[in-house]
Each structure stands twice: as C-alpha cells, then as structure tokens.
Amino acid sequence: MFTGIVQAIGTVIGVDAFDSGDRRLSIDTRGIAARALEIGASLCVSGACLTIVESTKGVVAMDVSARTLADTVLGAWTVGQRVNLEPALAAGDALGGHFVMGHVDGAAEVLQVREDGRSVELVLSAPGELNSFIAPKGSIALDGVSLTVNDVSNDSFSVNLVPHTLRETTLSDCRAGSRLNLEIDIIARYVARLKATS
C-alpha cells in the first residue's frame, strides 16, 4: 500500500522483452533509501505496484506481465522514461495523500494543460466507465500521485498541480495527448461493487 506522495523521480535505463510478452524494467532509483529496495519489496512506479527482483547500488529490476503492459501505460515506456517512485508504507510511516494500492484501473488521456496562476490545471478523459467513479473533491492517483479532483463532467475531469507537485513529480512533463496511469479511489471502487451486488 502507498500514499501517492512521490519520494523520488527515477529513470528507466533498461527494457528487456520476453517471448511471453512480459518485460523486465531496469530503473535508476537514486533518492530512495536502500532499505526500501530489497529483493521482494514492492515499489510504486508511476502508479503501478511492482516487485523488485534484482537490486544493485540503486538500480532495480522488476518484471512486468503482458497483462499489466496492456492495462497501463508501462507498455509505451522506453529507455530514458522518467518515473515517479514511492516505496511501500511501513508501520509508523506518515499517512499523507490517500490510500493508493498500485492497482492501475486504466489510462487517462490529457486533453488540455492550462496555467492557473502559479499552478497548472490538467483536463483529462477517463477510459470507459471509470469517469463515474470520479467525484468532485474526491481523491485519485495519476501516475502514482495523489490528487484532489476539481470538476467532473460526463466525459472529463480536472485536477490542479501546485508548484511543489510540478517540481517533485513527472506530471510537469504532461502535454495534450499524454497518457497517465489512473487509479480511482479504493472506497469508490468498493461502494460501487456493493451497490452492484446488493
């Protein structure tokens, strides 16, 4: 489990493809404490919870299944891709942001990037039925970043990025057409499931 508070920006330095359709990503994770990078540990990489299978001097390798590549934006990553990094919560850690599971629901597309004073407003579209899970003033995670929703329409929603978020995450790279990993709030997911089965 994670909080959506990014602790470092990493860089993809290797992408190895397997005949099965899976891939192995190698990521430079400088800025993350070594104790969080042990083999078997979970790391939130731009919103996707991945397991470390190799770890050497700040460079980790993680296997990504063909299913995850298809359901997230990870399939488009190449060497040089900047990624948001957050280690898994440990007992006693501060609970900033909101509960982020690292289970990506789909890819949101950036429709507009607008300056809003010192901040930047992103207007995005959510895939399929996911827009119905997004509520004004509710929480979502975009590329692993915990954000508060501004407004929601039938086919889009918006969020604001304050200067700190722009400086400390990869969301400053967003342009119209960018695709971001989207995770809806876990509470919204379970409420919808309960309603559907009751």
Secondary structure, DSSP 8 states (H G I E B T S, - for coil): -B-S---EEEEEEEEEE-TTS-EEEEEE-TTS-GGGG-TT-EEEETTEEEEEEEEETTEEEEEE-HHHHHHSSGGG--TT-EEEEEE---TT----S--B-S---EEEEEEEEEEETTEEEEEEE--GGGGGG--TT-EEEETTEEEEEEEE-SS-EEEEE-HHHHHHSGGGG--TT-EEEEEE-HHHHHHHHHHHH-
